Amino acid sequence: MLWFRNLQIYRLSADHALSSASIQGELAKRPFVPCGSMDMESSGWVPPARHEPELMAIERQNAVLVALKSEEKVLPAAVIKDELDYRVQQIEAAESRKVGRKEQRELKDRIIEELTPRAFTRSRIQRALLDLENGLVIVDAASAAKAEYLLSTLRETLGSLPTRLIDTEISPAAAMTDWLTTETPDAFSLGQDAELKTPGDEGSIARFKRQVMDCDEVRQHLDAGKIATRLSLAFGERLTFTLTEALEIKSLAMLDVLKDELKDMDAETQDALFESQFALLAGELRGFIPALLDALGGETQR
């Protein structure tokens, strides 16, 4: 299923000069290659669609889908420690001396070098949508750090990727707190999950799950000065999501209306299914993200 569950959203500069052809050409120069016997990690671009294995970037309606595959060797720390302890004991018993810290570090490096070719590997694929029409880069990532990994790799591959984090006139925390005390903007409605926090590093936190937000308990926390740092919301009858104070979108999911639309799409083949899902993803994000930014007072002008 082609769907983004977590969104990290970036503004693409108006003078970016990117095109689907230029993106495809540059990504094709850096395809994914699995880790070699002595490599601890590797990353590169892979085709976003199985039915088009020759394309590293898929473009539809001026939106470009890309996929980054990363692979890393897994060497459990406990395994390295056990082997190091064993070798230290062997040396100390055979030579009747203590093994110093420097020698232990050297032994550890040697053990890692010896175990690397036999280590297990784990891999993951990250995807991003470059909406060239609306000047957005949307990364499907649960954290800003994971999104930045993809962006930095993309920036290195393309030679330039002028992006910035989006700032809004109203901070997400201030907006969410206001929505809990008054009402949500048009097209949005409250969910039943929230996190309220007293400002400051040591501030207390109250979390609500499956709780109607219009209740005395929530109001008491707000009256005591807590602000909303996470809030579940619905966008019309199409999407549910959780908004964070850092303008991250978590747990983006389709409601029944949207699921039914997907089922009704004529997709008898793999490529037809991909086309339907791509159109649905791009279309929903193009409606949802601008509406959310408007609800936050619009973007700040830099």
Buried (B, 14 or more C-beta within 10 A) or exposed (E): EBBBBBBBBBBBEEEBEBBBEBBBEBBBEBEBEEBEEEBBEBBBBBBBBEEEEEBBBBBBEEBBBBBBBBBBBEBEEEEBEEBBEEBBEEBEEEEEEEBEEEEBEEBBEEBBEEBBEEBEBEEEEBBBBBBBEBBBBBBBBBEBEBBBBBBEBBBEBBEEBBBEEBEBEBBBBBBBBBBBEEEBBEBBBBBEBBBBBBEEEEEEEBEBEEBEBEEEEBEEBBEEEBBBBBBBBBBBEBBBBBBBBBBBBBEBEBBEEBEEBBEEEEBEEEEEBBBBBBBBBBEBBBBBBBBBBBBBEEBEEE
